[in-house]
């Protein structure tokens, strides 16, 4: 870790405000914050660039893209994990909850095999060996529409850094895929099904939901408690579904698909997380509610990069402009996600917090990173 570093003459992003000042790093933590634009001897002159906490990512599928860069291509996992880690660091993400699906489908044609336990072990081993640049936790995506969820959850324990468990239900015709045509385009594109293969696939998923869905939902709730992990809902669509989520003790909703669901979340004290790509693109690729609509309605609390790591900072800056409050926009990717998962040692510029920091400017309307530090060590 760096003995001492001062980032001076910066626009500091603090909870509730931005102001000119400097940050001193020592021993991997924030040692001091000072006001003003002076540049002490030996300090880095940031020239007014923003300095804010490192980004906290709660839901990204990016690791899977590195593991399987093409259909039926299984890339060497250690290399893929290290490349994924470096990519996230290069986009300003200093804490990530790597999403891994648990709950496979034994039917060969469905192409959803078990992989999370092996991959998690490899990732944790690399982290223990200090081969990774940033801080990694596990996000287990518990697919209730499967035939092996309980056994796959049982393979994990308290030592596995499982910080988040989300209840996933991809039964065709509801939640994310109320519009079957959107599911058809997605599945055919990803797995190469023909028409008959797709129809067989959705029929099998519905059968699995009928046979195991309620049991798997209950077991996933129990598993989250066993791990000491935060429990999240996924793709809630109706107020009734949100009420069920609240009954499970859920306080984080990933990607509610309607305004109705987002309103219900806030009425139950559940934080709403939406995808940064949705905000950047101006809408959902699945045809669900637009993130900007929820932002306009004061119903958006947290952003996730989802499937584009570079979208996280870009979307937070866009939110800052939409709201006329850059500190608030950047809070959706720093202290808000950190608080949602109980990581109170990061996410804010404050003395004693982890020195996870980013420096960026705005070029041609787009944030351009100038530096990324994890525990005081420069990683990008």
C-alpha positions as CSV (number, residue, x, y, z in Angstrom):
1,X,0.0,0.0,0.0
2,X,1.1,3.6,-0.7
3,X,2.7,5.2,2.3
4,X,1.2,8.6,1.5
5,X,-0.6,10.3,-1.4
6,X,-2.4,13.7,-1.6
7,X,-4.9,14.4,-4.4
8,X,-5.2,18.2,-4.4
9,X,-7.1,20.9,-6.2
10,X,-9.9,18.4,-6.9
11,X,-13.6,18.6,-7.0
12,X,-14.4,16.3,-4.1
13,X,-17.7,14.3,-4.3
14,X,-19.1,14.1,-0.9
15,X,-22.5,12.8,0.2
16,X,-24.8,15.7,-0.5
17,X,-22.3,18.1,-2.1
18,X,-19.3,18.7,-4.3
19,X,-16.6,21.1,-3.2
20,X,-13.0,22.0,-3.9
21,X,-10.5,20.3,-1.8
22,X,-7.9,17.6,-1.3
23,X,-7.8,14.0,0.0
24,X,-4.8,12.5,1.8
25,X,-4.2,8.7,1.7
26,X,-2.1,6.9,4.1
27,X,-1.9,3.2,5.0
28,X,-4.6,2.2,2.6
29,X,-7.2,4.6,4.2
30,X,-8.3,8.2,3.9
31,X,-6.3,10.1,6.4
32,X,-7.5,13.6,5.9
33,X,-9.8,15.8,3.8
34,X,-9.1,19.5,3.4
35,X,-11.0,22.3,1.7
36,X,-9.6,24.7,-0.9
37,X,-7.6,24.5,-4.1
38,X,-4.1,24.8,-2.8
39,X,-1.6,22.1,-3.9
40,X,0.9,21.2,-1.1
41,X,4.4,20.2,-2.0
42,X,4.5,16.6,-3.4
43,X,0.8,16.5,-3.9
44,X,-0.9,15.5,-7.2
45,X,-2.6,18.6,-8.8
46,X,-5.9,17.3,-10.1
47,X,-6.7,20.5,-11.9
48,X,-10.3,20.5,-10.8
49,X,-11.0,16.9,-11.8
50,X,-13.6,15.0,-9.8
51,X,-12.3,12.8,-7.0
52,X,-14.9,10.4,-5.6
53,X,-15.1,7.0,-3.9
54,X,-14.5,4.0,-6.0
55,X,-17.6,2.6,-7.6
56,X,-19.5,-0.3,-5.9
57,X,-21.0,-2.8,-8.4
58,X,-23.7,-5.1,-7.0
59,X,-24.7,-7.0,-10.2
60,X,-22.6,-7.7,-13.2
61,X,-22.6,-10.6,-15.6
62,X,-19.2,-9.5,-17.0
63,X,-17.2,-12.4,-15.6
64,X,-19.4,-14.9,-17.5
65,X,-18.6,-13.0,-20.7
66,X,-14.9,-13.6,-20.1
67,X,-15.4,-17.3,-19.1
68,X,-17.4,-17.9,-22.2
69,X,-16.4,-15.4,-24.9
70,X,-18.2,-17.4,-27.6
71,X,-20.9,-20.1,-27.3
72,X,-19.4,-23.4,-26.2
73,X,-16.0,-21.8,-25.6
74,X,-14.7,-22.3,-22.1
75,X,-11.8,-20.0,-21.6
76,X,-9.1,-20.8,-19.0
77,X,-10.7,-19.5,-15.8
78,X,-7.8,-17.9,-14.0
79,X,-6.9,-15.9,-17.1
80,X,-10.6,-14.9,-17.5
81,X,-11.0,-13.8,-13.9
82,X,-7.8,-11.7,-14.0
83,X,-8.9,-10.0,-17.2
84,X,-12.4,-9.4,-15.8
85,X,-10.8,-7.9,-12.6
86,X,-8.6,-5.6,-14.7
87,X,-11.4,-4.5,-16.9
88,X,-13.5,-3.4,-13.9
89,X,-10.6,-1.6,-12.3
90,X,-10.2,0.3,-15.6
91,X,-13.8,1.5,-15.4
92,X,-13.5,2.8,-11.8
93,X,-15.1,-0.1,-10.1
94,X,-13.2,-1.0,-6.9
95,X,-15.7,-3.3,-5.2
96,X,-17.7,-5.9,-7.2
97,X,-20.3,-8.5,-6.4
98,X,-19.7,-11.0,-9.1
99,X,-23.0,-12.5,-10.3
100,X,-23.0,-16.3,-10.7
101,X,-26.1,-18.4,-11.4
102,X,-27.0,-21.2,-9.0
103,X,-29.8,-23.5,-10.1
104,X,-29.0,-25.4,-13.3
105,X,-31.2,-27.4,-15.6
106,X,-30.2,-31.0,-16.2
107,X,-31.9,-31.2,-19.5
108,X,-29.0,-31.1,-22.0
109,X,-30.8,-29.1,-24.6
110,X,-31.3,-26.2,-22.2
111,X,-27.5,-25.5,-21.8
112,X,-27.7,-24.3,-18.3
113,X,-25.1,-26.4,-16.4
114,X,-23.8,-26.0,-12.9
115,X,-20.6,-23.9,-12.8
116,X,-20.8,-21.4,-9.8
117,X,-19.1,-23.5,-7.1
118,X,-16.0,-24.2,-9.2
119,X,-15.7,-20.7,-10.5
120,X,-16.2,-19.1,-7.1
121,X,-13.5,-21.3,-5.7
122,X,-11.1,-20.2,-8.4
123,X,-11.9,-16.5,-7.9
124,X,-11.5,-16.7,-4.1
125,X,-8.2,-18.5,-4.5
126,X,-6.9,-15.7,-6.8
127,X,-8.1,-13.1,-4.4
128,X,-6.4,-14.8,-1.4
129,X,-3.2,-14.9,-3.5
130,X,-3.4,-11.1,-4.1
131,X,-3.6,-11.7,-7.8
132,X,-6.6,-9.3,-8.2
133,X,-6.7,-5.5,-8.2
134,X,-10.0,-4.8,-6.6
135,X,-12.3,-6.2,-3.9
136,X,-14.5,-9.2,-4.9
137,X,-17.6,-10.6,-3.2
138,X,-20.0,-13.3,-4.6
139,X,-23.6,-12.5,-5.8
140,X,-25.4,-15.8,-6.1
141,X,-28.3,-15.5,-8.5
142,X,-30.7,-18.2,-7.2
143,X,-32.8,-19.4,-10.1
144,X,-36.0,-20.9,-8.7
145,X,-36.9,-22.2,-12.2
146,X,-34.4,-25.1,-12.1
147,X,-34.0,-28.6,-10.7
148,X,-30.8,-28.3,-8.7
149,X,-30.9,-25.1,-6.8
150,X,-30.9,-26.6,-3.3
151,X,-27.9,-28.8,-3.9
152,X,-25.9,-25.9,-5.5
153,X,-26.7,-23.6,-2.6
154,X,-25.6,-26.2,-0.1
155,X,-22.1,-26.2,-1.7
156,X,-21.5,-22.7,-0.4
157,X,-20.8,-21.6,3.2
158,X,-20.1,-18.6,5.4
159,X,-16.4,-18.5,4.3
160,X,-17.2,-17.9,0.7
161,X,-17.8,-14.1,0.8
162,X,-21.4,-14.5,-0.4
163,X,-22.6,-11.0,0.1
164,X,-25.7,-11.0,-2.0
165,X,-28.4,-13.6,-2.9
166,X,-31.0,-12.6,-5.4
167,X,-34.3,-14.5,-6.1
168,X,-34.5,-15.1,-9.8
169,X,-37.5,-16.4,-11.6
170,X,-37.2,-16.5,-15.4
171,X,-40.4,-18.5,-16.0
172,X,-41.6,-17.4,-19.5
173,X,-44.5,-15.1,-19.6
174,X,-43.9,-13.1,-16.4
175,X,-41.4,-10.6,-14.8
176,X,-38.5,-9.8,-17.1
177,X,-40.0,-11.9,-19.9
178,X,-43.7,-11.0,-19.9
179,X,-43.2,-10.4,-23.6
180,X,-42.3,-13.9,-24.9
181,X,-40.9,-12.4,-28.1
182,X,-38.2,-10.7,-26.1
183,X,-37.3,-14.0,-24.5
184,X,-37.3,-15.8,-27.8
185,X,-34.9,-13.3,-29.3
186,X,-32.6,-13.5,-26.3
187,X,-32.5,-17.3,-26.0
188,X,-32.2,-18.0,-29.7
189,X,-29.4,-15.5,-30.0
190,X,-27.5,-16.8,-26.9
191,X,-28.1,-20.6,-27.3
192,X,-29.0,-21.0,-31.0
193,X,-32.4,-22.7,-30.5
194,X,-34.6,-23.2,-33.5
195,X,-38.4,-22.8,-33.2
196,X,-39.1,-26.3,-31.9
197,X,-36.2,-26.1,-29.5
198,X,-37.3,-22.8,-28.1
199,X,-40.9,-24.1,-27.5
200,X,-39.6,-27.2,-25.8
201,X,-37.3,-25.0,-23.6
202,X,-40.1,-22.7,-22.4
203,X,-42.4,-25.7,-21.7
204,X,-39.7,-27.3,-19.6
205,X,-39.1,-24.1,-17.7
206,X,-42.8,-23.8,-16.8
207,X,-42.8,-27.4,-15.6
208,X,-39.8,-26.7,-13.4
209,X,-41.5,-23.6,-11.9
210,X,-44.6,-25.6,-11.1
211,X,-42.7,-28.5,-9.5
212,X,-39.9,-26.6,-7.6
213,X,-40.5,-22.9,-7.6
214,X,-42.0,-22.3,-4.1
215,X,-39.6,-24.7,-2.5
216,X,-36.6,-23.1,-4.1
217,X,-37.7,-19.6,-3.2
218,X,-38.0,-20.7,0.5
219,X,-34.6,-22.5,0.4
220,X,-32.8,-19.4,-1.2
221,X,-34.2,-17.2,1.6
222,X,-32.8,-19.7,4.2
223,X,-29.4,-19.8,2.4
224,X,-29.0,-16.1,2.4
225,X,-29.5,-16.0,6.2
226,X,-27.0,-18.9,6.5
227,X,-24.4,-17.0,4.5
228,X,-25.1,-13.7,6.3
229,X,-25.8,-12.2,2.9
230,X,-28.2,-9.5,1.8
231,X,-31.3,-10.9,0.0
232,X,-32.6,-9.2,-3.1
233,X,-35.6,-9.5,-5.4
234,X,-35.2,-9.5,-9.2
235,X,-37.6,-8.2,-11.8
236,X,-40.6,-7.6,-9.6
237,X,-43.5,-6.5,-11.8
238,X,-46.6,-6.1,-9.6
239,X,-47.3,-4.7,-6.2
240,X,-48.3,-8.2,-5.1
241,X,-44.8,-9.5,-6.0
242,X,-43.2,-6.7,-4.1
243,X,-45.3,-7.5,-1.1
244,X,-44.0,-11.1,-1.2
245,X,-40.4,-9.7,-1.4
246,X,-41.0,-7.5,1.6
247,X,-42.4,-10.5,3.5
248,X,-39.0,-12.2,2.9
249,X,-37.3,-9.3,4.5
250,X,-35.9,-8.0,1.2
251,X,-34.6,-4.4,1.2
252,X,-33.0,-4.3,-2.3
253,X,-34.9,-4.7,-5.6
254,X,-32.9,-5.4,-8.8
255,X,-34.5,-4.1,-11.9
256,X,-38.2,-3.8,-11.1
257,X,-40.0,-3.9,-14.5
258,X,-42.8,-1.4,-14.0
259,X,-43.5,1.9,-12.3
260,X,-46.1,0.1,-10.2
261,X,-43.4,-2.3,-8.8
262,X,-40.9,0.5,-8.1
263,X,-43.6,2.6,-6.2
264,X,-44.5,-0.5,-4.2
265,X,-40.8,-1.0,-3.4
266,X,-40.4,2.5,-1.9
267,X,-43.6,2.1,0.1
268,X,-42.1,-1.0,1.7
269,X,-38.7,0.7,2.3
270,X,-37.0,-1.4,-0.5
271,X,-34.2,0.3,-2.5
272,X,-34.6,0.2,-6.2
273,X,-31.6,-0.7,-8.4
274,X,-31.7,-0.2,-12.2
275,X,-29.3,-0.9,-15.0
276,X,-26.9,1.7,-16.2
277,X,-27.2,0.4,-19.8
278,X,-30.9,1.0,-19.6
279,X,-30.3,4.6,-18.6
280,X,-27.6,5.2,-21.3
281,X,-29.7,3.5,-24.1
282,X,-32.9,5.3,-23.1
283,X,-34.8,2.1,-22.3
284,X,-34.7,-1.6,-21.4
285,X,-33.5,-4.2,-23.9
286,X,-36.3,-6.4,-22.6
287,X,-39.0,-3.8,-23.2
288,X,-39.5,-3.0,-19.5
289,X,-39.7,0.3,-17.7
290,X,-37.0,2.9,-18.6
291,X,-34.5,3.8,-15.8
292,X,-34.8,7.5,-16.6
293,X,-38.6,7.3,-16.1
294,X,-38.0,6.0,-12.5
295,X,-35.3,8.6,-12.0
296,X,-37.7,11.4,-13.1
297,X,-40.3,9.9,-10.6
298,X,-37.7,9.9,-7.7
299,X,-37.9,6.1,-7.7
300,X,-34.3,5.2,-8.5
301,X,-31.7,4.7,-5.7
302,X,-28.8,2.6,-7.1
303,X,-27.3,1.9,-10.5
304,X,-25.6,-1.4,-11.7
305,X,-23.5,-1.8,-14.7
306,X,-25.3,-5.1,-15.4
307,X,-23.6,-6.2,-18.7
308,X,-21.5,-3.1,-19.6
309,X,-18.9,-2.2,-16.9
310,X,-18.0,1.1,-18.5
311,X,-21.7,2.2,-18.3
312,X,-21.6,2.6,-14.5
313,X,-19.7,5.9,-14.2
314,X,-21.2,7.2,-17.4
315,X,-24.7,6.6,-16.2
316,X,-24.0,8.1,-12.7
317,X,-22.8,11.3,-14.4
318,X,-25.8,11.4,-16.6
319,X,-28.0,11.1,-13.5
320,X,-26.1,13.9,-11.9
321,X,-27.0,16.1,-14.9
322,X,-30.6,15.0,-15.0
323,X,-31.1,15.7,-11.3
324,X,-28.9,18.9,-11.4
325,X,-26.9,17.4,-8.5
326,X,-23.6,15.5,-9.4
327,X,-23.1,14.4,-5.8
328,X,-26.5,12.7,-5.8
329,X,-25.9,11.1,-9.2
330,X,-22.6,9.6,-8.1
331,X,-24.0,8.5,-4.8
332,X,-26.1,5.9,-6.7
333,X,-22.8,4.1,-7.5
334,X,-20.8,4.7,-4.3
335,X,-22.4,5.1,-0.9
336,X,-25.9,3.9,-1.9
337,X,-24.9,0.4,-3.1
338,X,-22.3,0.1,-0.3
339,X,-24.9,0.9,2.4
340,X,-27.4,-1.5,0.7
341,X,-25.1,-4.5,1.4
342,X,-23.7,-3.3,4.7
343,X,-20.2,-2.3,3.5
344,X,-19.8,0.7,5.8
345,X,-16.0,0.9,5.4
346,X,-16.3,2.4,1.9
347,X,-18.4,4.4,-0.5
348,X,-17.8,7.8,1.1
349,X,-15.0,10.3,1.2
350,X,-14.5,10.4,4.9
351,X,-11.5,10.0,7.2
352,X,-10.9,6.3,8.2
353,X,-12.7,4.9,5.2
354,X,-10.9,2.6,2.7
355,X,-8.9,4.6,0.2
356,X,-10.9,3.3,-2.8
357,X,-10.9,6.4,-5.0
358,X,-11.3,7.5,-8.6
359,X,-10.3,10.6,-10.4
360,X,-12.0,11.7,-13.6
361,X,-12.7,14.6,-15.8
362,X,-15.4,15.3,-18.3
363,X,-14.4,15.2,-22.0
364,X,-16.8,15.8,-24.8
365,X,-19.6,15.2,-22.3
366,X,-18.2,11.8,-21.2
367,X,-16.4,11.0,-18.0
368,X,-12.7,10.1,-18.6
369,X,-10.9,8.3,-15.9
370,X,-7.5,9.7,-14.8
371,X,-6.7,7.3,-12.0
372,X,-8.2,4.5,-9.8
373,X,-6.9,3.5,-6.4
374,X,-7.9,0.4,-4.3
375,X,-6.8,0.6,-0.6
376,X,-4.4,3.4,-1.7
377,X,-2.7,1.4,-4.4
378,X,-3.1,2.7,-7.9
379,X,-4.8,-0.1,-10.0
380,X,-5.6,1.9,-13.2
